[in-house]
Amino acid sequence: AMSLTIGALAKRAGVAIDTVRFYERNGLLAPAGRSASGYRSYGEEELKRLLFIRRAKSLGFALDDIRALLALSAERDVARVRLAAQRKLD
């Protein structure tokens, strides 16, 4: 699995580290985990999420709208997983 520092994540997404921290404070993004030394680490999912936030912002969405879009997307994934599990059980 990919493990990125906050600096590497910011660089890949083309944003400043402060931007990543800002999105974290606003509940739009969370680290995948912490390294043994306590540094935040991020993976593929967080990178995708950060790129999604950037794209939505560039289209003029406000942070509250983006938060709602991310929540909807997460719910849809949960529903999809539930459906797949149900199919397997059937």
DRENPA-3360 file (N, C-alpha, C; in nm, 2 decimals, always signed):
BEGIN
1 = AMSLTIGA = +0.08/-0.12/+0.00/+0.00/+0.00/+0.00/+0.09/+0.12/+0.00 ~ +0.04/+0.23/-0.07/+0.11/+0.35/-0.07/+0.11/+0.42/+0.06 ~ +0.22/+0.47/+0.11/+0.22/+0.55/+0.23/+0.30/+0.68/+0.20 ~ +0.22/+0.79/+0.22/+0.28/+0.92/+0.19/+0.29/+1.01/+0.31 ~ +0.39/+1.09/+0.32/+0.39/+1.19/+0.43/+0.30/+1.31/+0.38 ~ +0.27/+1.40/+0.47/+0.19/+1.51/+0.44/+0.25/+1.59/+0.32 ~ +0.38/+1.60/+0.33/+0.46/+1.68/+0.22/+0.44/+1.61/+0.09 ~ +0.46/+1.48/+0.09/+0.45/+1.40/-0.04/+0.31/+1.41/-0.10;
9 = LAKRAGVA = +0.21/+1.40/-0.01/+0.07/+1.41/-0.05/+0.04/+1.54/-0.11 ~ +0.08/+1.65/-0.04/+0.06/+1.78/-0.09/+0.12/+1.80/-0.23 ~ +0.24/+1.75/-0.24/+0.31/+1.77/-0.37/+0.24/+1.70/-0.48 ~ +0.20/+1.57/-0.46/+0.13/+1.50/-0.56/+0.00/+1.56/-0.60 ~ -0.07/+1.63/-0.50/-0.20/+1.69/-0.53/-0.18/+1.83/-0.58 ~ -0.06/+1.88/-0.58/-0.03/+2.02/-0.62/-0.09/+2.13/-0.53 ~ -0.09/+2.10/-0.40/-0.13/+2.20/-0.30/-0.02/+2.22/-0.20 ~ -0.04/+2.32/-0.12/+0.05/+2.35/-0.01/+0.02/+2.26/+0.11;
17 = IDTVRFYE = +0.12/+2.23/+0.19/+0.09/+2.15/+0.32/-0.01/+2.22/+0.40 ~ -0.01/+2.35/+0.41/-0.11/+2.42/+0.49/-0.25/+2.40/+0.44 ~ -0.27/+2.38/+0.31/-0.40/+2.35/+0.25/-0.45/+2.21/+0.30 ~ -0.36/+2.11/+0.30/-0.39/+1.98/+0.35/-0.44/+1.99/+0.50 ~ -0.36/+2.07/+0.58/-0.39/+2.09/+0.72/-0.53/+2.16/+0.74 ~ -0.55/+2.25/+0.65/-0.68/+2.33/+0.65/-0.80/+2.23/+0.62 ~ -0.79/+2.15/+0.52/-0.89/+2.05/+0.49/-0.91/+1.95/+0.61 ~ -0.80/+1.92/+0.68/-0.81/+1.83/+0.79/-0.89/+1.90/+0.90;
25 = RNGLLAPA = -0.85/+2.02/+0.93/-0.92/+2.10/+1.04/-1.07/+2.11/+1.01 ~ -1.11/+2.12/+0.88/-1.25/+2.13/+0.84/-1.32/+2.00/+0.82 ~ -1.25/+1.89/+0.85/-1.32/+1.76/+0.85/-1.34/+1.71/+0.71 ~ -1.26/+1.76/+0.61/-1.28/+1.71/+0.47/-1.18/+1.59/+0.44 ~ -1.08/+1.58/+0.52/-0.97/+1.49/+0.50/-0.91/+1.44/+0.63 ~ -0.87/+1.31/+0.64/-0.81/+1.26/+0.76/-0.70/+1.17/+0.71 ~ -0.59/+1.17/+0.79/-0.48/+1.08/+0.76/-0.52/+0.93/+0.77 ~ -0.46/+0.84/+0.69/-0.50/+0.70/+0.69/-0.45/+0.65/+0.83;
33 = GRSASGYR = -0.34/+0.70/+0.88/-0.29/+0.66/+1.00/-0.17/+0.74/+1.05 ~ -0.09/+0.69/+1.14/+0.02/+0.76/+1.19/+0.14/+0.66/+1.19 ~ +0.26/+0.72/+1.16/+0.38/+0.63/+1.16/+0.42/+0.61/+1.30 ~ +0.51/+0.52/+1.33/+0.56/+0.49/+1.46/+0.60/+0.61/+1.53 ~ +0.66/+0.70/+1.46/+0.71/+0.83/+1.52/+0.61/+0.94/+1.53 ~ +0.48/+0.90/+1.49/+0.37/+0.99/+1.51/+0.34/+1.08/+1.40 ~ +0.41/+1.07/+1.29/+0.38/+1.15/+1.17/+0.25/+1.10/+1.10 ~ +0.18/+1.19/+1.04/+0.06/+1.15/+0.97/+0.10/+1.07/+0.84;
41 = SYGEEELK = +0.03/+0.97/+0.81/+0.06/+0.90/+0.68/-0.07/+0.89/+0.60 ~ -0.06/+0.90/+0.47/-0.17/+0.90/+0.38/-0.15/+0.80/+0.27 ~ -0.27/+0.75/+0.22/-0.26/+0.65/+0.11/-0.33/+0.70/-0.02 ~ -0.36/+0.60/-0.10/-0.42/+0.62/-0.23/-0.56/+0.69/-0.21 ~ -0.64/+0.64/-0.12/-0.77/+0.70/-0.09/-0.77/+0.84/-0.06 ~ -0.68/+0.88/+0.03/-0.66/+1.02/+0.07/-0.62/+1.11/-0.04 ~ -0.53/+1.06/-0.13/-0.49/+1.13/-0.24/-0.61/+1.16/-0.34 ~ -0.69/+1.05/-0.36/-0.81/+1.07/-0.45/-0.90/+1.17/-0.39;
49 = RLLFIRRA = -0.92/+1.16/-0.26/-1.01/+1.25/-0.19/-0.96/+1.40/-0.20 ~ -0.83/+1.42/-0.18/-0.78/+1.55/-0.19/-0.79/+1.60/-0.34 ~ -0.77/+1.52/-0.43/-0.79/+1.56/-0.57/-0.93/+1.60/-0.60 ~ -1.02/+1.52/-0.54/-1.17/+1.54/-0.56/-1.20/+1.68/-0.50 ~ -1.15/+1.71/-0.38/-1.18/+1.84/-0.31/-1.13/+1.95/-0.40 ~ -1.01/+1.94/-0.45/-0.95/+2.04/-0.54/-1.04/+2.06/-0.66 ~ -1.08/+1.96/-0.73/-1.16/+1.97/-0.85/-1.29/+2.04/-0.81 ~ -1.36/+2.00/-0.71/-1.48/+2.05/-0.67/-1.47/+2.20/-0.64;
57 = KSLGFALD = -1.36/+2.24/-0.57/-1.33/+2.38/-0.54/-1.31/+2.46/-0.66 ~ -1.24/+2.40/-0.76/-1.21/+2.47/-0.88/-1.34/+2.49/-0.96 ~ -1.44/+2.41/-0.94/-1.57/+2.42/-1.01/-1.66/+2.52/-0.93 ~ -1.61/+2.57/-0.82/-1.69/+2.67/-0.74/-1.77/+2.62/-0.63 ~ -1.75/+2.49/-0.59/-1.83/+2.44/-0.47/-1.77/+2.50/-0.34 ~ -1.85/+2.53/-0.25/-1.81/+2.57/-0.11/-1.77/+2.45/-0.03 ~ -1.69/+2.47/+0.07/-1.65/+2.36/+0.16/-1.76/+2.27/+0.21 ~ -1.87/+2.34/+0.25/-1.99/+2.27/+0.30/-2.05/+2.18/+0.20;
65 = DIRALLAL = -2.05/+2.23/+0.07/-2.10/+2.15/-0.04/-2.01/+2.03/-0.06 ~ -1.88/+2.05/-0.06/-1.79/+1.95/-0.08/-1.80/+1.84/+0.03 ~ -1.82/+1.88/+0.15/-1.83/+1.79/+0.26/-1.96/+1.70/+0.24 ~ -2.06/+1.76/+0.19/-2.19/+1.69/+0.16/-2.17/+1.59/+0.05 ~ -2.09/+1.63/-0.06/-2.07/+1.54/-0.17/-1.98/+1.42/-0.13 ~ -1.88/+1.45/-0.04/-1.80/+1.34/+0.01/-1.88/+1.24/+0.09 ~ -1.97/+1.29/+0.17/-2.05/+1.21/+0.26/-2.15/+1.12/+0.17 ~ -2.21/+1.18/+0.07/-2.29/+1.11/-0.02/-2.22/+1.00/-0.09;
73 = SAERDVAR = -2.10/+1.03/-0.14/-2.01/+0.93/-0.21/-1.98/+0.82/-0.11 ~ -1.95/+0.85/+0.01/-1.92/+0.74/+0.11/-2.04/+0.65/+0.14 ~ -2.16/+0.72/+0.15/-2.29/+0.64/+0.17/-2.31/+0.55/+0.05 ~ -2.29/+0.60/-0.07/-2.31/+0.52/-0.19/-2.22/+0.40/-0.19 ~ -2.09/+0.42/-0.15/-1.99/+0.31/-0.14/-2.04/+0.20/-0.04 ~ -2.09/+0.25/+0.07/-2.14/+0.16/+0.18/-2.26/+0.08/+0.12 ~ -2.35/+0.15/+0.05/-2.46/+0.08/-0.01/-2.42/-0.02/-0.11 ~ -2.32/+0.01/-0.19/-2.27/-0.08/-0.29/-2.20/-0.20/-0.23;
81 = VRLAAQRK = -2.13/-0.18/-0.12/-2.07/-0.29/-0.05/-2.17/-0.38/+0.01 ~ -2.28/-0.32/+0.07/-2.38/-0.40/+0.13/-2.45/-0.49/+0.02 ~ -2.48/-0.43/-0.09/-2.54/-0.50/-0.20/-2.46/-0.61/-0.25 ~ -2.33/-0.59/-0.27/-2.24/-0.70/-0.31/-2.24/-0.81/-0.21 ~ -2.23/-0.78/-0.08/-2.23/-0.88/+0.02/-2.36/-0.96/+0.02 ~ -2.47/-0.89/+0.00/-2.60/-0.96/+0.00/-2.61/-1.05/-0.12 ~ -2.56/-1.01/-0.24/-2.56/-1.09/-0.35/-2.47/-1.22/-0.33 ~ -2.36/-1.20/-0.26/-2.27/-1.32/-0.23/-2.35/-1.41/-0.14;
89 = LD = -2.42/-1.36/-0.04/-2.49/-1.45/+0.05/-2.60/-1.52/-0.02 ~ -2.67/-1.45/-0.11/-2.78/-1.51/-0.18/-2.73/-1.62/-0.27;
% end
